[in-house]
Amino acid sequence: MYAIKVRQFRKRYGDLEAVRGIQFEVEPGELFGIIGPDGAGKTTLLRALCTLLLPDDGEILINGLNTRHHVADIRQIIGYMPQRFSLYQDLTVEQNLNFFADLFQVPEDERRARLEQLYRFSRLGPFKKRAAGALSGGMKQKLALSCALIHTPDILILDEPTFGVDPVSRQEFWDILRDIQRQGTTIVVSTAYMEEADLCDRVMLFHQGRILALDQPSALKAQYRFPLYRIEADHLPEMQTYFAGLSGVRFIQRFGDSLHVSFTREPGDDLWQTARDQGLQRFERIAPSIEDIFMDLTTREEHESVEH
């Protein structure tokens, strides 16, 4: 049995179709990533998985339970950390955890051991008497995660948990997620940080309510068969304009102080010579990142929608 099974799920807000008839499954014990920009429909999807939104069409099964008919049972087996988790800022770390333990009716004989476990992996033990409002951003996220885990859920659903968190805290947060996964918990996490896709077992690239691709990150990269180059130039905007005017260019994307350019076929020496005349400094063939693949897929989708 799948931990999560989604079949032809649609959700609309008036004339806006936020999720457009998608289907996928999540295996038990998997760390499953939903990767996409703001406005892709990630939050709508996750809220539906948590029974907070009902499908307009299709169905969602959580451990075999239908979200239309088994709301109370499903809420007992999931932990949900929304994008803006509402900690009680005036309460201490310890008081917040105890509040959520009361809310989920964690038995007293289990509570002490569970709290010690959460303090240990979150490293919040030394700060248990500190008010939540006085914590750093990364520590607040760890506390929010601990509150979502207080009742030992089978499935953990996290909506952009590392948004706005510094890089070091982000890495610590993902280390914690791996520890949780090793204990047998199924984790579904959404993020707009494309590089975090490589930290997941499988990822779903999600855009405008549709699934662009779904596979292991390594498999998605291996399937990419087009020449991709990293390009440095004296003036990147002019170089971007130059490549945009060429036939056989799949996509162009700015990456810091360079461009990533994908071609339908291997470019010849004459192209590079002309590019040098336009200010090209260096170029190198590179392997694609998940962000490169995402950009390629969205560019192709936009071209197809224009053609139709």
N, C-alpha and C positions, 0 to 999 in steps of 0.2 A: 504494500500500500504506500502510495506517495504521501509525504508530509503535507504537500500542497498540490492541488490539481485545479487548474483554471481552464474552463472551456467556453470559448466564444463570449468572453466577458466584455460588455459594453457599459459605458457610463456617460450620460449626457448632463449638461447644465444648460437648459434652454436649447439654444441653437448650436451650442458648442459641444462637440463630441470629444470628451477628454480621453477616453479609452475606446479603441475601435475594434472590437471583436477579436481579442487576443486569446491565445491558449498556450500553456506551458505547464511543466511539472517541476517540483522541487523534491529531490530525494531526501529521505531521513538522514540526518547528520551532515547535510551539505551546507557549505557556506556559499550562498547564492547572491550574486550582485546584480542590481538593476542600475544600469549606467545611462545617464542622460542629462541634458541641460535643464535649467529651470523651465517650467511650462511643458515638460514632456508628458506629464500625467503620472509621474512616480508617486506623488503623495495620494492621489485619488486611488491608485491601485493598492497601495499599502493600507489605506484606511478601509478599503473593501475587504482585504485579507483579514483585517481585525474585526470585521462585522460592524464597523462604524458607518459604512455605506452599503446599501443593497444594490446588486446588479440591476440594470435596466433590462439587459438580456444576458443569457448564458448562466453559468453557475460556477461557484467556487467551493471546493471541498478542502477542509482542514482536518488532517488525519481521518479522512473519510466522512467528516461531518459537514453538512451543507450549511453555508453561512445564512441562508434564508430561514432555516428551521431549528438550528441548534446554537443559538447565540450564547446562551449562558454556559453551555458545555465548552464551546470553543474558547471563551474568554478565560476559562480556568486553565487552559493548556498553552496560552500564548502570553508572551511579554511584549509590550509595545512601547517603544520610545519615539514619540513624535518629534518633528523637526524643532519645535519649540516646547521642550518639556517644562512643565510648570512645577519647579521646585518651590518649596516654601522658604523664601529668602531669609526670614527671621528665625527659622528653626535651624538647629545645628544639624550636622551630618547625621549624627546618631538619631535625633528626633525625626528627621525626614525618613530614615530607613524604618524606624519603628512605626511611623504613621502608615507607610505602605504595607508593612507586615500586618498591621491591624486591618487595613483595607482588604487584603487578600486572605485574612483569617489564617495566618501562619501559626500553627500550634506553638505554645510556649516552649515545649520540650525540643522543638526543632529550631526555634528562633535563634538561640544563642550560638549554636554551631554554624547556622547559616550566616549570621552577621559576621562572625569571625572569618569565615571563608571569603565573604565579600570585601571585608576590610583588607584581607591579605592580598587578594589579587588586584584590587583597585589601588592599594597603597594609601588608603584614606584613614587607616587606623590612627596615626598620630594627629589627625585633624578632626576626630569624631566630635569634639566639643566646639568646633568652629562653626559659625553661622554660614549657611549655604551662600548667602549674598556676599560673603567675604572671600569666597574661593576664586581661584583663577578659572579661565574659560575651560581649560582642559580638565581640571578637577571637578568642575560642575558637570561636565559630560560623563565623567566616571561615576559621579554620584547618581546622575540620572539613569545610567545603565544599571547600577546596583539596585536602584529602586524597581526597575523593570524586571530584575532577576530575583527579587526577594522571595517569590513563591515557587522558584525552581521550575520555570516553564519548559515545555517540550520544544516549543518553537519561539524564537526571538525575532522580532520584526523591528528594524531600525530605519528611521527616515532621516537620511543625511546626517548621521551622528557626528561627523568630523567637520561639519561646515563651520568656518570661522575659527578653527582650532589651530594652534601653531604646529609646525611640522613635527617637532619632537613629541608633543602630546598626541598627535595623530598616529604616529608609529606605535606609541605605548598603547593607545586605544585598540589598534589592530592586533597587537600582541595579546591583549586581554580577550579579544574575540576568538582568537585561535585557541586560547586556553579553555574558553567556554565550549567551543566546538569539540575539543578533545574529550570533554565530559559527556558528549552525546547529544548536545543541543543542536537543533537545526536553526540556521541563521539566515535571514533574508535582510540584506542591507542595500539601501539606495544611496547613490552618491553622484555628484556632478564632477568629481575629481577623477578624470579618466585614468590616471596612473594607478588608482586604487583597484582597478579591474584586475590587475596582476596578483592581488592578494586574495582573490576569490577562487573557489573551485570551478565554478561556471559563471558566466555573465550573460545578461540579456541587454543588448544595446537597444535603447528605447527612445523613440523620437516622435513627437506629435501624436501620442496615443497608439503608436504602432511598434511592433518588434522588428528591428532591422536585421538582427542576427542574434543567435543564441548558441553558445558552445563554450568549451574551455578557452581561456585567453590564449594559450599556446596554439590551439587548433585554429582559432580565428586568424592569428598572425601567419600560420603556416599556409592557410588557404589563399593568402593574398599574393597574386601572381604578377602584379604590375611593377615596373621599375619605379622606385621611389628615391629621390635625391634630396640631400640637404644642401642648401645653396647660401653662400655668403656674398654680399655685394656692397659696393660703396654706398649706394642709395637703394634700400630695399623697396620703397614704394614704386620707383621707376622699374626695378627689376621685376616686381610683381606684375606690373602693367605689361611688360614685355612678354612674360610667359603666358599671361591671360590671353594674349592675341595669337597664340600659336595653336594650330590644330594638333590633336593628339595629346593634349593635356587634360588629365582627368580632374585634378583639383590642385589648388594652391592654398597653402595655409601659413600664416606667420607664426613662427615658434621663437620667441625671444628675439635674438639678433640674427636670425636666419629665416629662410623660407623652406618649407617642405613642398616639393612638387612631384606629383605622380603623373606618369605617362602611360598611354595605351601600348606603346612599344618602346624599345630601347632607343634613346635619342642618339643621333649621329654626331660626328665631330664638327660638322658645319654649324649645328645648332649651338654647340658650346663656344665655337669661335665667334659667332655673332653675339652671343651673350657676353663674351669678354669685351667686345667693343662697346657694350652697353653698361659696363662697370662690374661685371662678374669678377669676384676675387677667388673663391674656392667652391668646389662642388665635390660631393662624395655620395656614392650609392649607400643607402642605409636600409636596415630592416624596419618594417612598420611597427609603430606603437598602436595601442588600442585607440588612441585619439586619431591617428592617421586613418585607421580603418573606419572609425565613426565618421570622420569628415568625408571620406570617399563615399560612404553609403548615403549620407544625407545629401551630398552634392548630386549624386546620381538620382536620388528620389526626387529632388527639386527639378532636375532636367526632365524626368519622365512626366512629372505633373504638368509642366509647361507644355510639353509635346501633346498631352492629352487635353 
